[in-house]
Amino acid sequence: MHQIKLFKGLETDLPGLEKEMNEWLAKSGARVINMFGNLAPQKDETQPDDTGVAHSLYLPSNIFIAVLYEKSEKPSK
């Protein structure tokens, strides 16, 4: 039976997201059917400084990854 696992993170912490996913994959023994994701930029909040010049604040994008998998078959004892 297919299962789904969802991961989310920020583009500024890609190594952390990769580590979380790799640890889950190793621990679960899941057989991955499909993996897909999305990178969603955040709102650009422009704020003027004391001189009236606007400065853009770039916020890190959200990352969403979905993993479609089957649970590993554990041998019966």
C-alpha positions as CSV (number, residue, x, y, z in Angstrom):
1,M,0.0,0.0,0.0
2,H,1.4,3.4,-0.9
3,Q,2.2,5.9,1.8
4,I,3.2,9.6,1.7
5,K,5.7,11.5,3.8
6,L,5.9,15.3,3.6
7,F,9.0,17.4,4.3
8,K,9.3,21.1,4.6
9,G,12.3,23.5,5.1
10,L,14.0,26.7,4.1
11,E,16.4,27.2,1.3
12,T,18.9,28.6,3.8
13,D,19.0,25.1,5.5
14,L,19.3,22.7,2.6
15,P,21.9,20.5,4.3
16,G,19.5,20.2,7.3
17,L,16.6,19.1,5.1
18,E,18.8,16.7,3.2
19,K,20.0,15.2,6.5
20,E,16.4,14.9,7.8
21,M,15.3,13.1,4.6
22,N,18.3,10.8,4.4
23,E,18.0,9.8,8.0
24,W,14.2,9.0,7.5
25,L,14.9,7.0,4.3
26,A,17.6,5.0,6.1
27,K,15.6,4.4,9.2
28,S,12.3,3.6,7.5
29,G,13.7,1.3,4.8
30,A,11.0,2.8,2.6
31,R,10.9,1.9,-1.1
32,V,10.5,5.2,-2.9
33,I,8.0,5.3,-5.7
34,N,8.1,9.0,-6.5
35,M,9.5,12.2,-5.0
36,F,8.6,15.7,-6.0
37,G,8.7,19.1,-4.6
38,N,8.3,22.8,-4.9
39,L,10.3,26.0,-4.1
40,A,8.1,28.8,-3.0
41,P,9.6,32.3,-2.9
42,Q,8.4,34.5,0.0
43,K,6.9,37.9,-0.2
44,D,9.4,40.6,-1.1
45,E,9.0,43.1,1.7
46,T,10.4,46.5,0.5
47,Q,11.0,49.0,3.2
48,P,12.2,52.6,2.8
49,D,15.1,53.8,5.0
50,D,15.5,57.3,6.4
51,T,16.5,58.7,3.0
52,G,13.4,57.4,1.4
53,V,15.3,54.8,-0.7
54,A,13.6,51.5,-0.7
55,H,15.6,48.4,0.3
56,S,14.4,44.9,-0.5
57,L,14.5,42.3,2.2
58,Y,14.9,38.9,0.5
59,L,13.4,36.2,2.7
60,P,14.4,32.5,2.3
61,S,12.2,30.5,0.1
62,N,10.1,27.6,1.5
63,I,10.9,24.1,0.2
64,F,8.3,21.4,0.2
65,I,9.1,17.8,-0.8
66,A,6.6,14.9,-0.9
67,V,7.8,11.3,-1.0
68,L,5.4,8.6,-2.2
69,Y,6.7,5.2,-0.9
70,E,5.8,1.7,0.1
71,K,6.7,0.4,3.6
72,S,9.4,-2.1,3.7
73,E,8.3,-5.7,4.1
74,K,9.6,-7.0,7.4
75,P,10.1,-10.7,7.5
76,S,7.7,-12.6,9.8
77,K,9.3,-14.5,12.7
